[in-house]
Amino acid sequence: MSTRASRGMVVAITTASAMALPTVSAVTAGAAPASGTSFPATSAPAPGGPVGGLPGSSAPPPADSPITPEARAFGQSIKVVRAKRHLERLQEIADDNGDTRASGTPGHNASVTYVADWLRAAGYRVTLQEFTFPFFRNVTFPLFRRIISNVAKPYINNTDFRTVTYSGSGNVRARVQGVDLTLPPTPKPSSTSGCQARDFARFVRGGIALIQRGGCSFQTKAERARAAGASGVIIFNEGQAGEGADDRRGLLHGSLDAPTVKLPVVSTTYAVGRELSARGTIVTLVTDTESDPRRATRNIIAESDWGDPNRVVMLGAHLDSVPDGPGIDDNGSGVASILETALAAKDLRARNKLRFAFWSCHEFGLRGSEHYLAGLSPTEKANIRLYLNFDVIASPNYVLGIYDGDDSDGAGAPAGPPGSDRIEKLFESYFAETGRPYRSVDTAIRSEYGPFAASGIPSGGLFTGTVDIKTAKEAVLFGGRAGVAYDPCYHLRCDTIVNISDTALGLNSGAIATAAFVYARADDLPGGSAPGSGGPPVATDVPN
């Protein structure tokens, strides 16, 4: 996924009760990723009180819970073993196609065929919505070295640096020139490095521009550098310490807007950027990339042949991986869960129409969902009474995150469109009934939630975390390891079938199916009246 931010506060800790759902059978809380990191199994909070002295409640689920016994049973019918079979097939597809399922590649085309075939066989009306986009990939691995007394110090790809999406190709050896850097960084983010033409007033043509994160898009920074005569661009993190999304020291996962800057552009950690800022630094920078401004790809849109077309309940997950890996947690996990929900729901014959979307081009800037929404009339948008998004829901070092629809944490993005708070409460009820802790996740994230919420459609979803670091409190709540990323293989080649928590996959699959059942049969939907325009802004300066 493109998700970067996952800040939020723990909003509730519940315990098992007489109404609790049985836990879906699973192995451990996280199978070891390819790096060899393993994570202790997660268990539900002990009955009788909060966990570890953290805020919480041992109260039973609320009496007004929207989860009926029938919805509960439907959620229980989703078995993690069946979801895992879909993940295994997606892994096989990646294995057969250069270890990737990225949009515009044979691996993605095969993934589309696999999912669409299942949906057609289940009786859904399936549309393959084709569009074009600017494609990008690394043809060969990039090379980045600092030259010290004619001795090369190599930096490690995807650890110290990475190629920025839509970077040009180049083989450059040149002096690094800092551009309006703030070193050391201010306590709070303040950098506008490279955002104005005047930042390059003293830049010597032919040098490699060293630019700090913040203040404007990567595209603007790279274009300013090119105009100033730079031969390459290095964008490094700003440097503030913090927890989760507030930690601006790690490796940036960034993207340009389009393949218009014909220079090598890479992103780095703060530590690497600080090292490169030393006077007289010389580096070698090599990128070998492929861009196609009009590569064809397809969304899958599948809807039930029953239900009121003016009352659409929509669920979505992006089907594409990043070019550098198979994308089994990001986002095979969301795909497998909503596909299995769709197969189980095929014969519901409920009041409201179910629509399932499997988005393409998420990793290239949410283009699939934006293309879909741009093609809808105001009435067609109004008929979508809610949208549920599932992007990364089985991280090996997971938290159980619920999108914060009502801005109860008071941080980051504002509340979602009216009705988003009700979606959040439904998922809270589900986890309360399973006796599992959960936390609020800020909605300032780069996922399909954003375009739908910006269209005024009530939205919600689940998320188990990506590059942010699990805190000690979260390790007490959810198990796993503090001080380690929720998904150490995020956007990497090691995001394989072993990079999945069966526990998180099972719990979230049950939650997704429960929500689909509740809303398919609901008389009163969160988007009870036609959504208007507006909603929370979509994050634009959040690295991919």
C-alpha positions as CSV (number, residue, x, y, z in Angstrom):
1,M,0.0,0.0,0.0
2,S,0.9,3.6,-0.1
3,T,0.0,3.9,3.5
4,R,2.6,5.8,5.5
5,A,0.8,7.3,8.5
6,S,-0.8,5.1,11.2
7,R,-0.8,7.4,14.1
8,G,-3.7,7.2,16.6
9,M,-4.5,6.4,20.1
10,V,-5.6,3.2,21.8
11,V,-9.3,3.8,22.2
12,A,-10.5,0.7,23.8
13,I,-9.4,-2.6,25.3
14,T,-12.1,-5.2,25.7
15,T,-12.3,-8.7,27.1
16,A,-14.1,-11.8,26.2
17,S,-17.7,-12.0,27.3
18,A,-20.6,-14.3,26.9
19,M,-21.2,-12.7,23.5
20,A,-17.6,-13.2,22.3
21,L,-17.0,-14.6,18.9
22,P,-14.7,-17.6,18.8
23,T,-11.2,-16.8,17.5
24,V,-10.6,-18.0,14.0
25,S,-8.1,-20.8,14.2
26,A,-4.6,-19.7,13.3
27,V,-0.9,-20.4,13.9
28,T,1.1,-17.7,15.5
29,A,0.6,-13.9,15.6
30,G,3.2,-13.6,12.9
31,A,5.2,-16.0,10.8
32,A,8.8,-15.0,10.4
33,P,9.5,-12.7,7.4
34,A,12.4,-13.4,5.2
35,S,14.7,-11.4,7.3
36,G,14.4,-14.0,10.0
37,T,12.5,-11.8,12.5
38,S,9.8,-13.6,14.5
39,F,7.1,-12.2,16.6
40,P,5.6,-13.7,19.8
41,A,2.0,-14.8,19.5
42,T,-0.7,-12.3,20.4
43,S,-3.5,-13.3,22.8
44,A,-6.6,-11.6,24.0
45,P,-6.5,-9.4,27.1
46,A,-7.0,-11.4,30.3
47,P,-10.5,-11.4,31.6
48,G,-11.4,-9.1,34.4
49,G,-9.7,-5.8,33.5
50,P,-7.4,-3.7,31.3
51,V,-4.1,-4.9,29.9
52,G,-0.9,-3.8,31.5
53,G,-2.5,-0.9,33.4
54,L,-3.3,0.9,30.1
55,P,-6.7,2.6,29.6
56,G,-9.4,0.1,28.8
57,S,-12.6,-1.5,29.8
58,S,-13.7,-5.0,30.8
59,A,-17.4,-4.1,30.1
60,P,-19.4,-6.4,27.8
61,P,-20.2,-5.2,24.2
62,P,-22.8,-2.4,24.1
63,A,-26.4,-3.4,24.2
64,D,-27.1,-1.5,21.0
65,S,-24.4,-3.4,19.0
66,P,-25.5,-3.6,15.3
67,I,-24.0,-7.1,15.1
68,T,-26.9,-9.6,15.1
69,P,-26.6,-13.3,15.8
70,E,-27.0,-13.9,12.1
71,A,-24.2,-11.4,11.3
72,R,-22.0,-13.0,13.9
73,A,-22.5,-16.5,12.4
74,F,-21.7,-15.1,8.9
75,G,-18.5,-13.6,10.2
76,Q,-17.6,-16.9,11.8
77,S,-18.1,-18.7,8.5
78,I,-15.0,-17.1,7.0
79,K,-12.1,-19.5,7.5
80,V,-8.5,-18.3,7.4
81,V,-7.4,-21.4,5.6
82,R,-9.5,-20.3,2.6
83,A,-8.2,-16.8,2.6
84,K,-4.7,-18.2,2.8
85,R,-5.3,-20.3,-0.4
86,H,-6.0,-17.1,-2.3
87,L,-2.7,-15.7,-0.9
88,E,-0.9,-18.8,-1.9
89,R,-2.2,-18.4,-5.5
90,L,-1.1,-14.7,-5.5
91,Q,2.3,-15.8,-4.4
92,E,2.5,-18.4,-7.2
93,I,1.5,-15.7,-9.7
94,A,4.3,-13.4,-8.4
95,D,6.8,-16.3,-8.5
96,D,5.9,-17.0,-12.1
97,N,6.3,-13.3,-13.1
98,G,9.5,-11.9,-11.8
99,D,8.4,-11.7,-8.1
100,T,5.9,-8.9,-8.7
101,R,2.2,-8.3,-9.3
102,A,2.6,-4.5,-10.1
103,S,0.1,-2.8,-12.2
104,G,1.0,-3.0,-15.9
105,T,2.9,-6.2,-15.5
106,P,2.0,-9.8,-16.5
107,G,1.8,-10.6,-12.8
108,H,-1.0,-8.1,-12.3
109,N,-2.8,-9.3,-15.4
110,A,-2.7,-12.8,-14.0
111,S,-4.0,-11.6,-10.6
112,V,-6.9,-9.9,-12.4
113,T,-7.8,-13.1,-14.2
114,Y,-7.6,-15.1,-11.0
115,V,-9.9,-12.8,-9.0
116,A,-12.4,-12.1,-11.8
117,D,-12.8,-15.9,-12.5
118,W,-13.7,-16.6,-8.9
119,L,-16.3,-13.7,-8.9
120,R,-17.9,-14.7,-12.2
121,A,-18.2,-18.3,-11.0
122,A,-20.0,-17.0,-7.9
123,G,-22.5,-15.2,-10.0
124,Y,-21.4,-11.6,-9.7
125,R,-21.7,-9.1,-12.5
126,V,-18.0,-8.4,-13.2
127,T,-16.7,-5.4,-15.1
128,L,-13.0,-5.0,-16.0
129,Q,-12.5,-1.2,-16.1
130,E,-9.5,-0.4,-18.3
131,F,-7.5,2.8,-18.1
132,T,-3.9,3.9,-18.7
133,F,-1.3,5.3,-16.3
134,P,2.4,6.2,-16.3
135,F,4.1,3.0,-15.4
136,F,7.5,2.7,-13.6
137,R,9.9,0.0,-12.5
138,N,13.6,-0.5,-11.8
139,V,15.1,-2.5,-14.6
140,T,18.2,-3.3,-12.6
141,F,19.0,-2.6,-9.0
142,P,20.1,1.0,-8.3
143,L,23.7,1.8,-7.1
144,F,24.5,4.5,-4.6
145,R,28.0,5.0,-3.2
146,R,29.9,7.7,-1.3
147,I,33.5,8.3,-2.5
148,I,35.9,8.8,0.4
149,S,39.6,9.2,-0.6
150,N,38.9,7.3,-3.8
151,V,37.3,4.4,-1.8
152,A,33.6,3.7,-2.4
153,K,31.3,3.3,0.6
154,P,28.2,1.5,-0.7
155,Y,24.7,2.3,0.6
156,I,22.2,-0.6,0.8
157,N,19.1,-0.5,-1.5
158,N,15.8,-0.5,0.4
159,T,17.6,0.0,3.7
160,D,19.7,3.2,3.3
161,F,18.1,4.4,0.1
162,R,15.6,3.6,-2.6
163,T,14.7,4.8,-6.1
164,V,11.9,7.3,-6.0
165,T,9.0,6.2,-8.2
166,Y,9.1,7.8,-11.7
167,S,12.8,8.6,-11.3
168,G,14.7,8.9,-14.5
169,S,17.8,6.8,-15.5
170,G,21.3,8.0,-15.1
171,N,24.9,7.2,-14.1
172,V,26.4,10.2,-12.3
173,R,29.5,10.8,-10.2
174,A,29.4,14.4,-8.8
175,R,29.7,16.6,-5.8
176,V,26.7,16.7,-3.4
177,Q,25.3,20.2,-2.8
178,G,22.9,20.8,0.1
179,V,19.8,22.9,-0.8
180,D,18.4,25.1,2.0
181,L,18.9,22.4,4.6
182,T,17.9,22.7,8.3
183,L,20.5,20.8,10.2
184,P,20.0,19.9,13.0
185,P,16.3,19.8,12.3
186,T,13.8,21.9,14.3
187,P,11.8,20.2,17.0
188,K,8.8,20.1,14.8
189,P,8.7,19.7,11.0
190,S,9.5,22.9,9.3
191,S,11.7,22.2,6.3
192,T,10.8,23.7,2.9
193,S,14.1,22.6,1.3
194,G,13.9,22.7,-2.5
195,C,10.4,24.1,-2.7
196,Q,11.4,27.6,-4.0
197,A,13.6,28.5,-7.0
198,R,15.5,30.8,-4.7
199,D,16.7,27.8,-2.7
200,F,19.0,26.9,-5.6
201,A,20.5,30.4,-6.0
202,R,24.0,29.2,-5.2
203,F,23.6,25.8,-6.8
204,V,26.5,24.9,-9.2
205,R,25.2,23.2,-12.3
206,G,26.2,19.5,-12.7
207,G,26.1,18.8,-9.0
208,I,23.8,16.4,-7.2
209,A,21.1,18.2,-5.2
210,L,20.7,17.1,-1.6
211,I,17.2,18.1,-0.5
212,Q,15.4,17.6,2.8
213,R,11.8,16.3,3.1
214,G,9.0,18.7,3.8
215,G,7.0,21.7,2.6
216,C,6.1,20.5,-0.9
217,S,5.9,17.4,-3.1
218,F,8.8,15.3,-4.3
219,Q,7.8,16.4,-7.8
220,T,8.3,20.1,-7.0
221,K,11.6,19.5,-5.4
222,A,12.9,17.4,-8.3
223,E,11.7,19.9,-10.9
224,R,13.4,22.8,-9.1
225,A,16.6,20.8,-9.0
226,R,16.4,19.9,-12.7
227,A,15.8,23.6,-13.6
228,A,18.9,24.5,-11.6
229,G,21.0,22.1,-13.6
230,A,21.3,19.2,-11.1
231,S,22.6,15.9,-12.5
232,G,20.8,13.9,-9.8
233,V,18.6,14.4,-6.7
234,I,18.8,12.9,-3.2
235,I,15.8,13.6,-0.9
236,F,16.3,12.6,2.7
237,N,14.0,12.4,5.7
238,E,13.7,15.5,7.8
239,G,15.1,14.1,11.1
240,Q,12.7,14.6,13.9
241,A,12.5,11.8,16.5
242,G,9.1,10.5,17.4
243,E,6.8,7.5,17.5
244,G,5.0,6.0,14.5
245,A,4.3,8.5,11.8
246,D,5.9,11.3,13.8
247,D,9.3,9.7,13.5
248,R,10.9,11.4,10.5
249,R,14.3,9.6,10.6
250,G,13.7,6.4,8.6
251,L,13.8,5.6,4.9
252,L,11.4,7.6,2.8
253,H,9.1,5.7,0.4
254,G,8.4,8.5,-2.1
255,S,7.0,9.1,-5.5
256,L,7.1,11.8,-8.2
257,D,3.8,12.6,-9.8
258,A,4.8,11.4,-13.3
259,P,7.9,10.4,-15.2
260,T,8.8,13.9,-16.3
261,V,12.1,14.4,-14.4
262,K,14.8,12.8,-16.5
263,L,17.3,12.5,-13.7
264,P,18.1,9.8,-11.1
265,V,16.1,10.6,-8.0
266,V,16.5,8.6,-4.8
267,S,15.3,8.9,-1.2
268,T,17.3,8.1,1.9
269,T,17.1,8.0,5.7
270,Y,17.9,11.1,7.7
271,A,21.2,9.6,8.9
272,V,22.4,9.1,5.3
273,G,21.3,12.6,4.3
274,R,23.1,14.1,7.3
275,E,26.3,12.2,6.3
276,L,26.1,13.4,2.7
277,S,25.7,17.0,3.8
278,A,29.4,17.2,4.8
279,R,31.3,19.7,2.7
280,G,33.0,18.2,-0.4
281,T,31.1,14.9,-0.4
282,I,31.2,13.1,-3.8
283,V,28.8,10.2,-4.7
284,T,28.2,7.8,-7.5
285,L,24.5,7.4,-8.3
286,V,23.2,4.9,-10.9
287,T,19.5,4.2,-11.7
288,D,18.2,2.1,-14.6
289,T,14.4,2.6,-14.8
290,E,11.6,2.0,-17.2
291,S,8.6,4.4,-17.6
292,D,5.7,4.1,-19.9
293,P,3.4,7.1,-19.9
294,R,0.4,5.2,-21.1
295,R,0.5,1.6,-19.8
296,A,-2.9,-0.1,-19.7
297,T,-4.3,-1.8,-16.6
298,R,-7.7,-2.7,-15.2
299,N,-9.8,-2.4,-12.1
300,I,-12.2,-5.2,-11.2
301,I,-15.7,-4.1,-10.2
302,A,-18.1,-6.9,-9.2
303,E,-21.6,-6.5,-7.9
304,S,-24.4,-8.7,-6.7
305,D,-27.4,-9.4,-9.0
306,W,-29.6,-8.7,-6.1
307,G,-30.2,-5.6,-3.9
308,D,-31.4,-2.0,-4.5
309,P,-29.1,-0.3,-7.0
310,N,-29.8,3.0,-5.2
311,R,-28.4,1.6,-1.9
312,V,-24.9,0.3,-2.7
313,V,-22.6,-1.1,0.0
314,M,-19.1,-1.1,-1.4
315,L,-15.9,-2.9,-0.2
316,G,-12.5,-2.4,-1.8
317,A,-8.9,-3.5,-1.7
318,H,-6.1,-2.8,-4.1
319,L,-4.9,-5.8,-6.1
320,D,-1.5,-4.5,-7.3
321,S,1.9,-4.9,-5.5
322,V,4.8,-2.6,-5.7
323,P,7.3,-3.4,-8.6
324,D,9.9,-4.6,-6.1
325,G,7.9,-7.4,-4.5
326,P,5.0,-9.8,-4.6
327,G,2.8,-7.8,-2.2
328,I,1.3,-10.5,-0.1
329,D,0.6,-8.5,3.0
330,D,0.4,-5.3,0.9
331,N,-2.2,-6.0,-0.3
332,G,-2.9,-9.6,-1.0
333,S,-4.3,-9.7,2.6
334,G,-7.1,-7.2,1.8
335,V,-7.8,-8.9,-1.5
336,A,-8.1,-12.4,0.0
337,S,-10.4,-11.3,2.7
338,I,-12.9,-9.4,0.6
339,L,-12.8,-12.0,-2.1
340,E,-13.7,-14.7,0.5
341,T,-16.4,-12.4,1.8
342,A,-17.8,-12.0,-1.7
343,L,-17.9,-15.7,-2.2
344,A,-19.7,-16.3,1.1
345,A,-22.2,-13.5,0.4
346,K,-23.2,-14.5,-3.1
347,D,-26.6,-15.9,-2.0
348,L,-27.5,-13.4,0.7
349,R,-30.4,-11.9,-1.4
350,A,-30.4,-8.9,0.9
351,R,-32.0,-5.5,0.6
352,N,-28.9,-3.6,-0.4
353,K,-26.6,-4.2,-3.3
354,L,-23.1,-5.4,-2.6
355,R,-20.3,-4.1,-4.8
356,F,-16.6,-5.3,-4.5
357,A,-13.7,-3.4,-6.0
358,F,-10.2,-4.7,-6.6
359,W,-8.2,-1.6,-7.5
360,S,-5.3,-1.4,-9.9
361,C,-2.6,1.3,-9.8
362,H,-2.8,2.0,-6.1
363,E,1.0,1.9,-5.8
364,F,1.2,4.5,-8.6
365,G,-0.9,7.1,-6.7
366,L,-4.4,5.7,-6.1
367,R,-5.1,6.1,-9.8
368,G,-7.5,3.2,-10.1
369,S,-10.0,4.4,-7.5
370,E,-9.7,8.0,-8.7
371,H,-10.4,6.9,-12.2
372,Y,-13.4,4.9,-11.1
373,L,-14.9,7.8,-9.1
374,A,-14.2,10.3,-11.9
375,G,-16.4,8.2,-14.2
376,L,-19.4,8.3,-11.9
377,S,-22.2,10.8,-12.1
378,P,-23.3,12.7,-9.0
379,T,-26.3,10.3,-8.7
380,E,-24.1,7.2,-9.0
381,K,-21.8,8.5,-6.3
382,A,-24.8,9.3,-4.1
383,N,-26.0,5.7,-4.5
384,I,-22.8,4.4,-2.8
385,R,-24.0,4.7,0.8
386,L,-20.7,3.7,2.3
387,Y,-17.2,2.5,1.3
388,L,-15.1,0.0,3.3
389,N,-11.4,-0.1,2.6
390,F,-9.0,-2.9,3.4
391,D,-5.3,-2.3,2.8
392,V,-2.7,-4.2,4.7
393,I,-4.7,-6.3,7.3
394,A,-2.3,-9.2,8.2
395,S,1.0,-7.5,9.2
396,P,3.4,-9.9,11.0
397,N,4.0,-7.5,13.9
398,Y,0.4,-6.2,13.8
399,V,-1.9,-3.9,15.6
400,L,-5.6,-4.1,15.1
401,G,-6.4,-0.7,13.7
402,I,-9.7,0.9,12.8
403,Y,-9.9,4.0,10.7
404,D,-10.8,7.0,12.9
405,G,-14.0,8.1,11.3
406,D,-15.0,10.6,14.0
407,D,-11.6,12.1,14.8
408,S,-11.9,10.9,18.4
409,D,-8.1,11.1,18.7
410,G,-8.1,14.8,17.8
411,A,-5.0,14.4,15.7
412,G,-4.1,14.3,12.0
413,A,-7.0,14.3,9.5
414,P,-10.5,15.6,10.5
415,A,-13.5,13.4,10.9
416,G,-14.8,11.6,7.8
417,P,-18.0,12.4,6.0
418,P,-21.2,12.0,8.2
419,G,-21.7,8.3,8.8
420,S,-18.0,7.4,9.0
421,D,-18.3,7.4,12.8
422,R,-21.0,4.7,12.6
423,I,-18.7,2.5,10.5
424,E,-15.9,2.9,13.1
425,K,-18.3,1.9,15.9
426,L,-19.4,-1.2,14.1
427,F,-15.8,-2.4,13.9
428,E,-15.3,-1.5,17.5
429,S,-18.3,-3.6,18.4
430,Y,-16.8,-6.5,16.5
431,F,-13.5,-6.4,18.3
432,A,-15.2,-5.9,21.6
433,E,-17.2,-9.1,21.0
434,T,-14.1,-11.0,20.1
435,G,-12.4,-9.9,23.3
436,R,-9.6,-8.2,21.3
437,P,-7.9,-4.8,21.8
438,Y,-8.0,-2.3,19.0
439,R,-6.7,1.1,18.3
440,S,-7.7,4.1,16.3
441,V,-5.8,4.8,13.1
442,D,-5.6,8.3,11.7
443,T,-7.2,8.6,8.2
444,A,-4.4,10.8,6.8
445,I,-3.2,7.8,4.9
446,R,-2.4,7.1,1.3
447,S,-5.1,4.6,0.5
448,E,-8.5,4.4,-1.3
449,Y,-10.3,5.7,1.8
450,G,-9.1,9.1,0.8
451,P,-10.7,9.6,-2.6
452,F,-14.0,8.1,-1.4
453,A,-14.1,10.3,1.7
454,A,-13.1,13.3,-0.4
455,S,-16.2,12.5,-2.5
456,G,-18.4,12.8,0.6
457,I,-19.0,9.0,0.9
458,P,-19.0,7.6,4.5
459,S,-15.9,5.5,4.7
460,G,-14.1,3.2,7.1
461,G,-11.8,0.3,7.2
462,L,-9.1,-1.7,9.0
463,F,-5.3,-1.6,9.0
464,T,-2.5,-3.5,10.8
465,G,0.4,-1.2,10.1
466,T,3.4,-0.9,7.8
467,V,6.7,0.9,8.3
468,D,6.0,2.6,11.6
469,I,7.5,1.1,14.8
470,K,5.5,-0.8,17.3
471,T,5.6,0.9,20.7
472,A,6.1,-0.8,24.1
473,K,2.4,-0.2,24.9
474,E,1.3,-1.7,21.7
475,A,3.4,-4.8,22.3
476,V,1.7,-5.2,25.6
477,L,-1.7,-4.9,23.9
478,F,-1.2,-6.9,20.7
479,G,1.9,-9.0,21.3
480,G,4.8,-9.0,18.9
481,R,8.0,-6.9,19.4
482,A,8.4,-3.3,20.4
483,G,10.9,-1.3,18.5
484,V,10.3,-3.3,15.3
485,A,8.1,-2.2,12.3
486,Y,4.6,-3.6,12.1
487,D,5.6,-5.0,8.7
488,P,9.4,-5.2,8.3
489,C,8.9,-6.4,4.7
490,Y,6.7,-3.5,3.6
491,H,7.3,-2.7,-0.1
492,L,10.2,-5.2,-0.2
493,R,10.8,-8.5,-2.0
494,C,10.3,-10.4,1.3
495,D,6.6,-9.5,1.4
496,T,5.8,-13.1,0.7
497,I,3.4,-15.7,2.0
498,V,5.6,-16.1,5.2
499,N,5.1,-12.3,5.9
500,I,1.6,-12.9,7.1
501,S,0.0,-13.1,10.5
502,D,-2.7,-15.7,10.3
503,T,-4.2,-14.4,13.6
504,A,-4.6,-10.9,12.2
505,L,-5.9,-12.2,8.8
506,G,-8.5,-14.4,10.5
507,L,-9.7,-11.7,12.9
508,N,-9.9,-9.0,10.2
509,S,-11.6,-11.4,7.7
510,G,-14.2,-12.1,10.2
511,A,-14.7,-8.3,10.8
512,I,-15.0,-7.7,7.1
513,A,-17.6,-10.4,6.5
514,T,-19.6,-9.3,9.6
515,A,-19.7,-5.7,8.3
516,A,-20.7,-6.8,4.8
517,F,-23.6,-8.8,6.3
518,V,-24.8,-6.0,8.6
519,Y,-24.8,-3.4,5.9
520,A,-26.2,-5.7,3.2
521,R,-29.3,-6.1,5.3
522,A,-29.5,-2.7,7.0
523,D,-32.5,-0.5,6.7
524,D,-30.6,2.5,8.0
525,L,-27.2,2.9,6.3
526,P,-24.5,5.3,7.3
527,G,-25.0,7.2,4.0
528,G,-28.7,7.4,4.5
529,S,-29.0,10.5,2.4
530,A,-27.1,11.4,-0.7
531,P,-23.5,12.3,0.0
532,G,-22.4,15.7,-0.9
533,S,-19.1,17.0,-2.0
534,G,-16.3,17.7,0.4
535,G,-14.9,15.5,3.2
536,P,-11.4,15.3,4.6
537,P,-8.5,16.3,2.4
538,V,-6.4,13.5,0.8
539,A,-2.8,13.6,2.1
540,T,-0.5,14.8,-0.7
541,D,2.9,15.1,1.0
542,V,2.9,11.7,2.6
543,P,5.6,9.5,1.0
544,N,4.4,6.3,-0.6
